[in-house]
Amino acid sequence: MTDLELGRGGEPLPVPTDAPATDGSVMSLVDHLSELRRRIAIAAVALVIGTAIGFVLSEQLITLLTAPIGGQRLIYLELGGAFTVRLKLAIMVGVVIALPVVIWQLWAFVSPGLTARERRVARPWIPAMLGFFALGVLVAYAVLPAAATFLTGFEIPGVLVMELTADAYFGFVTMLFLVFGAVMQFPIVLIVLNRLGLLPVARLRSSRRYAILAIVIFAVVATPGGDPISPLVMSAVMYALYEAAILAIVWLDKGDVAREAADAAAAAAAEAADRSVAADDPDAAHAAVADSDVATEGAHPAAADDGAIADDTAAPRL
């Protein structure tokens, strides 16, 4: 045992069983900054490539996003307004395209500082984040026509007429998509916190009333536009995700219990098999005895010779 493993009294120090994994070297602050800069550079390149793809597809994207408002004409008030709108949409597409790369680079930078248990808990849910974000965008796109119809239903022909600017409309759409995409990460957060032992399922079950109140308040504050449809849909989706997270946690807990029972049964079966070898297999028992005799003779040759002489003298008496 090395000196570093001994305390002042010569007793071994306790070794942590769940410490962050290391490769035998400690990175300095400069190394951490260099690593962070490299990760950010890779994510930035992915964002630029995605933005370029989004700018090429911006015309088709504008046609797709204006379909929920029935082909309403959008105006711009500045000379470069059309270019600015297309660039903003291209950046939004670039963020979506680069999101897998960004999440992977973030995980690669953070994971070495996590414990093995934390990495094991979080790793399966990282790809799921992308799927849930895409699901949130689809829900927002489905909500958009109803929200737009409600908000434009207060128009008074000839008196109160809407001249919707492209910048305002696409800003509303972008915010709606981002909010719904972020909300879809809600169950993943609950499950990860539970798997880390920070949020028991009993607390989730007993806090349903408070959760409903918090969900409704969040939905009203987070959704843009002021229409009642978006908060209503978001509240329903978030509470459904809340209940789905509880069911998923219960299912995962049952899987853990079954896995532990199977491991215990396998260990017990292996131990029983080892014990039955000597009892059921005489050859194996004799072999084990012979091995022990050989070991005894090798360790104490004089004692073995005395035993042999005693056996020879005892033989005629029989």
Contacts in CASP RR format, 6 or more apart in sequence:
PFRMAT RR
TARGET T0000
AUTHOR 0000-0000-0000
METHOD contacts of the structure
MODEL  1
MTDLELGRGGEPLPVPTDAPATDGSVMSLVDHLSELRRRIAIAAVALVIG
TAIGFVLSEQLITLLTAPIGGQRLIYLELGGAFTVRLKLAIMVGVVIALP
VVIWQLWAFVSPGLTARERRVARPWIPAMLGFFALGVLVAYAVLPAAATF
LTGFEIPGVLVMELTADAYFGFVTMLFLVFGAVMQFPIVLIVLNRLGLLP
VARLRSSRRYAILAIVIFAVVATPGGDPISPLVMSAVMYALYEAAILAIV
WLDKGDVAREAADAAAAAAAEAADRSVAADDPDAAHAAVADSDVATEGAH
PAAADDGAIADDTAAPRL
1 12 0 8 1.000
5 12 0 8 1.000
5 13 0 8 1.000
5 15 0 8 1.000
6 12 0 8 1.000
6 13 0 8 1.000
7 13 0 8 1.000
18 115 0 8 1.000
18 116 0 8 1.000
18 117 0 8 1.000
19 115 0 8 1.000
20 112 0 8 1.000
20 113 0 8 1.000
20 114 0 8 1.000
20 115 0 8 1.000
21 112 0 8 1.000
21 113 0 8 1.000
21 115 0 8 1.000
21 116 0 8 1.000
21 119 0 8 1.000
22 112 0 8 1.000
27 35 0 8 1.000
35 109 0 8 1.000
36 109 0 8 1.000
39 105 0 8 1.000
39 106 0 8 1.000
39 108 0 8 1.000
39 109 0 8 1.000
40 105 0 8 1.000
42 101 0 8 1.000
42 105 0 8 1.000
43 98 0 8 1.000
43 101 0 8 1.000
43 102 0 8 1.000
43 105 0 8 1.000
43 106 0 8 1.000
46 97 0 8 1.000
46 98 0 8 1.000
46 101 0 8 1.000
46 102 0 8 1.000
47 94 0 8 1.000
47 95 0 8 1.000
47 98 0 8 1.000
47 102 0 8 1.000
49 94 0 8 1.000
49 97 0 8 1.000
49 98 0 8 1.000
50 93 0 8 1.000
50 94 0 8 1.000
50 97 0 8 1.000
50 98 0 8 1.000
51 90 0 8 1.000
51 91 0 8 1.000
51 93 0 8 1.000
51 94 0 8 1.000
52 90 0 8 1.000
53 93 0 8 1.000
53 94 0 8 1.000
53 97 0 8 1.000
54 61 0 8 1.000
54 89 0 8 1.000
54 90 0 8 1.000
54 93 0 8 1.000
54 94 0 8 1.000
54 97 0 8 1.000
55 86 0 8 1.000
55 87 0 8 1.000
55 90 0 8 1.000
57 93 0 8 1.000
58 86 0 8 1.000
58 89 0 8 1.000
58 90 0 8 1.000
58 93 0 8 1.000
59 86 0 8 1.000
61 89 0 8 1.000
61 93 0 8 1.000
62 85 0 8 1.000
62 86 0 8 1.000
62 89 0 8 1.000
65 89 0 8 1.000
65 170 0 8 1.000
65 173 0 8 1.000
66 72 0 8 1.000
66 74 0 8 1.000
66 169 0 8 1.000
68 141 0 8 1.000
68 144 0 8 1.000
68 145 0 8 1.000
68 148 0 8 1.000
69 144 0 8 1.000
69 145 0 8 1.000
69 148 0 8 1.000
69 152 0 8 1.000
69 164 0 8 1.000
69 169 0 8 1.000
72 152 0 8 1.000
72 162 0 8 1.000
72 164 0 8 1.000
73 164 0 8 1.000
74 164 0 8 1.000
74 165 0 8 1.000
74 166 0 8 1.000
74 169 0 8 1.000
75 163 0 8 1.000
75 164 0 8 1.000
75 165 0 8 1.000
75 166 0 8 1.000
76 82 0 8 1.000
76 84 0 8 1.000
76 85 0 8 1.000
76 165 0 8 1.000
76 166 0 8 1.000
76 167 0 8 1.000
77 165 0 8 1.000
78 84 0 8 1.000
81 166 0 8 1.000
81 167 0 8 1.000
82 166 0 8 1.000
84 167 0 8 1.000
85 166 0 8 1.000
85 167 0 8 1.000
85 170 0 8 1.000
88 167 0 8 1.000
88 170 0 8 1.000
88 171 0 8 1.000
88 174 0 8 1.000
89 170 0 8 1.000
92 174 0 8 1.000
92 177 0 8 1.000
96 137 0 8 1.000
99 130 0 8 1.000
99 133 0 8 1.000
100 130 0 8 1.000
103 126 0 8 1.000
103 129 0 8 1.000
103 130 0 8 1.000
104 126 0 8 1.000
107 126 0 8 1.000
111 119 0 8 1.000
114 122 0 8 1.000
117 196 0 8 1.000
118 196 0 8 1.000
121 192 0 8 1.000
121 195 0 8 1.000
121 196 0 8 1.000
122 192 0 8 1.000
125 188 0 8 1.000
125 191 0 8 1.000
125 192 0 8 1.000
128 188 0 8 1.000
129 185 0 8 1.000
129 188 0 8 1.000
131 184 0 8 1.000
132 181 0 8 1.000
132 184 0 8 1.000
132 185 0 8 1.000
132 187 0 8 1.000
132 188 0 8 1.000
133 181 0 8 1.000
133 182 0 8 1.000
133 184 0 8 1.000
133 185 0 8 1.000
135 181 0 8 1.000
135 184 0 8 1.000
136 177 0 8 1.000
136 180 0 8 1.000
136 181 0 8 1.000
136 183 0 8 1.000
136 184 0 8 1.000
137 177 0 8 1.000
137 180 0 8 1.000
137 181 0 8 1.000
139 180 0 8 1.000
139 184 0 8 1.000
139 233 0 8 1.000
139 237 0 8 1.000
140 176 0 8 1.000
140 177 0 8 1.000
140 179 0 8 1.000
140 180 0 8 1.000
140 181 0 8 1.000
141 177 0 8 1.000
143 176 0 8 1.000
143 180 0 8 1.000
143 229 0 8 1.000
143 230 0 8 1.000
143 233 0 8 1.000
144 173 0 8 1.000
144 176 0 8 1.000
146 229 0 8 1.000
147 176 0 8 1.000
147 225 0 8 1.000
147 227 0 8 1.000
147 229 0 8 1.000
147 230 0 8 1.000
150 227 0 8 1.000
150 228 0 8 1.000
150 229 0 8 1.000
151 225 0 8 1.000
151 226 0 8 1.000
151 227 0 8 1.000
152 162 0 8 1.000
154 160 0 8 1.000
155 161 0 8 1.000
155 162 0 8 1.000
172 224 0 8 1.000
172 225 0 8 1.000
175 224 0 8 1.000
176 223 0 8 1.000
176 224 0 8 1.000
176 230 0 8 1.000
179 222 0 8 1.000
179 223 0 8 1.000
179 224 0 8 1.000
179 234 0 8 1.000
180 234 0 8 1.000
180 237 0 8 1.000
183 222 0 8 1.000
183 234 0 8 1.000
183 237 0 8 1.000
183 238 0 8 1.000
183 241 0 8 1.000
184 237 0 8 1.000
184 241 0 8 1.000
186 238 0 8 1.000
186 241 0 8 1.000
186 242 0 8 1.000
186 245 0 8 1.000
187 241 0 8 1.000
187 242 0 8 1.000
187 244 0 8 1.000
187 245 0 8 1.000
187 248 0 8 1.000
190 199 0 8 1.000
190 204 0 8 1.000
190 242 0 8 1.000
190 245 0 8 1.000
190 249 0 8 1.000
191 245 0 8 1.000
191 248 0 8 1.000
191 249 0 8 1.000
191 252 0 8 1.000
193 199 0 8 1.000
194 200 0 8 1.000
194 201 0 8 1.000
194 204 0 8 1.000
194 249 0 8 1.000
195 252 0 8 1.000
201 246 0 8 1.000
201 249 0 8 1.000
201 250 0 8 1.000
201 253 0 8 1.000
204 211 0 8 1.000
204 242 0 8 1.000
204 245 0 8 1.000
204 246 0 8 1.000
204 249 0 8 1.000
205 246 0 8 1.000
208 242 0 8 1.000
211 239 0 8 1.000
211 242 0 8 1.000
212 239 0 8 1.000
215 235 0 8 1.000
215 238 0 8 1.000
215 239 0 8 1.000
215 242 0 8 1.000
216 231 0 8 1.000
216 235 0 8 1.000
218 238 0 8 1.000
219 230 0 8 1.000
219 231 0 8 1.000
219 232 0 8 1.000
219 234 0 8 1.000
219 235 0 8 1.000
219 238 0 8 1.000
220 231 0 8 1.000
222 234 0 8 1.000
223 230 0 8 1.000
223 231 0 8 1.000
223 234 0 8 1.000
224 230 0 8 1.000
277 284 0 8 1.000
277 285 0 8 1.000
278 284 0 8 1.000
278 285 0 8 1.000
278 288 0 8 1.000
279 285 0 8 1.000
296 303 0 8 1.000
296 304 0 8 1.000
297 304 0 8 1.000
298 304 0 8 1.000
END
